[in-house]
Amino acid sequence: MLREKSSLRRHGSMLSLTSATSGFSATSTSSFKKGHSLREKLSEMETFRDILCRQVDTLQKYFDGCSDAVTKDELQRDKIVEDDEDDFPNTRTDGEFLHNNHGIKEKLFQSVSPKGINGIDFKGEAITFKATTAGILATLSHCIDLMVKREDSWQKRVDKEMEKRRRIEEGYKSALNELKKKSHFGGPDYEEGPNSLINEDEFFDAVEAALDRQDKIEEQSHTEKIRLQRSSPVPPGDVYSSIGTHRYSDKVEEMVQSHMTYSLQDVGGDANWQLVVEEGEMKVYRREVEENGIVLDPLKATHSVKGVTGHEVCHYFWDTTYRNDWETTIENFNVVETLSDNVAIVFQTHKRVWPASQRDVLYLSAMRKIMASNENDPDTWLVCNFSVDHDDAQPSSRCVRAKINIGMICQTLVSPPEGDKEISRDNILCKITYVANVNPGGWAPASVLRAVAKREYPKFLKRFTSYVQEKTAGKPILF
């Protein structure tokens, strides 16, 4: 009974690991379950260490007992031999010697039985040792797994923080570069000029951003402009048919005949002209021309607009009374001189689109009606604008003076109404031909000028023709 209690005391700490009667089964114990914290695993290893220490102590006591027993055995044997020699001093026969020697061995083994040695359960100790070492190895493996998982987790966090830091550094560098640019932009070296430090891409991006801002502002004020009921007296039709007697009359007639001869020619099949924009009825063509590095691309656009006449389109295009209603690029303008009822010299300053230089233009604007030579052909209405000089509008250092030669040529097509109905706006169609030759002057990059022209000319035509439709809606038709 005492022996069983001693065994239970020694192996009681292993009851959570394995059963001495069921054999070794490490996987069935709660101590080997993964998912515990590292601190719990260390506590388990301390328990295993205590068990091993107790086993070592037990074995040490056993071997100490064995050592003591051997020493006592030697002393006892010597004493027994001496006693036997004293008791039997005479010579003995072999049989007597064997009998006496057997008695000595019995005495010896009776004395060499260290107390407590037989109380050790070696089988139980072996099972405990195996289970304990297996538990230590399993716990070490779990600790390694935990450390690997933690290392992976920390590595992911480090990688995430490094990526975040990289993005922040890139953003900081980008913001710093933008700040450096802005600190220089606005100076003469970062504006349009012969020694400009701004590259073409940056130049175009800046111009496009400025134009976008102007468009947003214009959209907000567009409705208010339409509400304004501006009007001006329309001179009789024969006024636009006369050549006039002013000092530019010959030049005006030359320009009119040039437009009638060349501007109305179809360029759709001409290889020198390229179609750059096509939106519905509107087509925009361009022929690339450069002179001394300056873009002089002639541009030609054709469009068809329902519900308006050529007279109406040219009237709103020529009359400066309505100029600010549809022209969004002008900062200010004034009529420098009126040469006749249908001819005037106009000076206008365009809004600056940074980093491009601000530009102004001084031009003669004439409106003419060209009678058809064949009664089957429609009459032609035309507005021609071309640059001139005037003492009251000299070029200034504040603006770059642009040169222009522009023609707005319109013809009205009428489809007969059904029965005896009057002609309505549903029966009329205006065919528009718009030509523009512009020398912008200055040092703006060619690619930027072409990109801006491709963007702005179609917008201008759509905006202007829509304006004419809105202004004439519900009004008598002006043929």
Beta strands, then each sheet from edge to edge (+ up, - down):
strand 1: 274-279
strand 2: 282-286
strand 3: 290-291
strand 4: 294-295
strand 5: 299-306
strand 6: 330-340
strand 7: 343-350
strand 8: 359-370
strand 9: 380-387
strand 10: 400-401
strand 11: 403-414
strand 12: 428-439
sheet 1: 1+ 2- 5+ 12- 11+ 9- 8+ 7- 6+
sheet 2: 1+ 2- 5+ 12- 11+ 9- 8+ 10+
sheet 3: 3+ 4-
end
